[in-house]
């Protein structure tokens, strides 16, 4: 009986995984490219890396003075802020 419950729960989680992944992707209205452009507008520099983290984008930039900063762009609203602020 316990084994059947575990097997059923495992099957539900495996089948539900792609549904949750798609729903997170649907929540993003800003594309990866748009997020990078928004970050560069507010914080000029060369983009080194773009990561997707849930509904946010983490963008690493090298600024003209050589400093490396990380910027977070909200995938729903396009709001840009420097990481850590």
Residue pairs with C-beta under 8 A, 6 or more apart in sequence:
24 54
24 55
27 55
27 75
27 76
28 55
28 75
28 76
29 75
29 76
29 77
29 78
30 38
30 57
30 73
30 74
30 75
30 76
30 77
30 78
32 50
32 52
32 57
34 78
35 50
35 57
35 59
35 73
35 75
35 78
36 47
36 50
36 57
36 59
38 73
38 78
38 80
39 47
39 57
39 59
39 61
39 71
39 73
39 80
40 47
40 61
41 80
42 71
42 80
43 61
43 63
43 69
43 71
43 80
43 82
44 63
44 64
45 61
45 62
45 63
45 64
45 69
46 61
46 62
47 59
47 60
47 61
48 60
48 61
48 62
48 68
49 58
49 59
49 60
50 57
50 58
50 59
50 60
51 57
51 58
51 59
52 75
54 75
55 74
55 75
55 76
56 72
56 73
56 74
56 75
57 72
57 73
57 75
58 70
58 71
58 72
58 83
59 70
59 71
59 72
59 73
60 68
60 69
60 70
60 71
61 68
61 69
61 70
61 71
62 68
63 69
69 82
69 83
70 82
70 83
70 84
71 80
71 81
71 82
71 83
72 80
72 81
72 82
72 83
73 79
73 80
74 80
